[in-house]
């Protein structure tokens, strides 16, 4: 069966809708296990792209995977995730954050830690914001506001497709799938939201008087050949968090959960058991 058809079945089977503060959210719930995993996907903002990994994880866990609506602040993202967890009766959950989802996962760590049993970060960096990064984010937001939507979406696609890695046998199908999502499901406001929520998180961190007090286990799954990651990331992660371990998962480039969903799900299960952070 083609990837597109499998995703359509996935949506039909697992998708849920909810209105939060007047904004339409969608998310997926899979599995019926006692332990919960919440999967926060990347900048494409659509959890369905990782459907195979989500289905594999649901063999051992009940899985929650939200999409991200085009809101402007990280507070709105965090509140939305909290309301979804409450709706599903979830008091604590393992959080898995991939790229953009890794940033949101770290925001949850700082501002809503009571929900987090443990944290797994993959293909995402530590949330230490520099003056240069703030300036770049501001510039990007200005450009998004003034450029036509067609150009914004074209630039977004060309940049995101460079870092997504897929199974070779299905690569062309996934590229067309991503192109369809950007063309038909992602708006200029969605792209703006991606950067504005990161910027708002950075501003809150800069102005907040926070320090590491919780001992939540954090595990960073690191691909050897993920060129989006800075060599200094490991050191910065360890400067931010107490109970953290960097785990090498081999050569899976930027999106191991897409390139080898079975391996990625098994690795997560291994980390949550052998590494005592489940």
C-alpha angles and dihedrals in degrees: 000000000000119000091243092056093046090053091050089055090046091054093047092050104041112018122115131184131212137170112228118185090337094310124114113236128183128197142162131239119194133173134016106241131133095242119071130215123187112200116204109195130206139266096301083075094213117108092197091077087074096046094132093055091046092052091048092050090050090066088075105017143034102250129209118189120176129198115222120242120211098270123150105224137051089231089065091051093049093046090050093052091047092052091049091051091049091048089054093047094245116152099172132013143171107252120214115190124189119194104307087015088056089059091049090047090056090048088055088050092056101038109022104026095148090078095053121092092172138337130232117189123190131179091355134108135229115278098246108134121204128201089251092054091051090051092049092049091050091049093049091052091051091051092049090052095052101037122085115259092244092058093044092053092045091053091045092053095046091052099042095046090057092065103036113097123196141181104284094231091057099031097112092047091052093047090054090046092053090046090052092049092051093045098043110020107029119074132193086257090057091055090047089050092055092061099032093055090051091049092049090051091050092051092050092050091048093053100035124096098224135147136176107274103142121079097214111158112246123191122186113205106207128192113212093223101042099126093187090073121090116230087231093058095092093056093046092049090054091049090055104044137042106207101042136135129184111219123194111219099181130250110333100128117219105331111037090164089065099036096051111006095174094052092045094051091046090049091052091051090049092051092048092053111028093035092050096231100113 
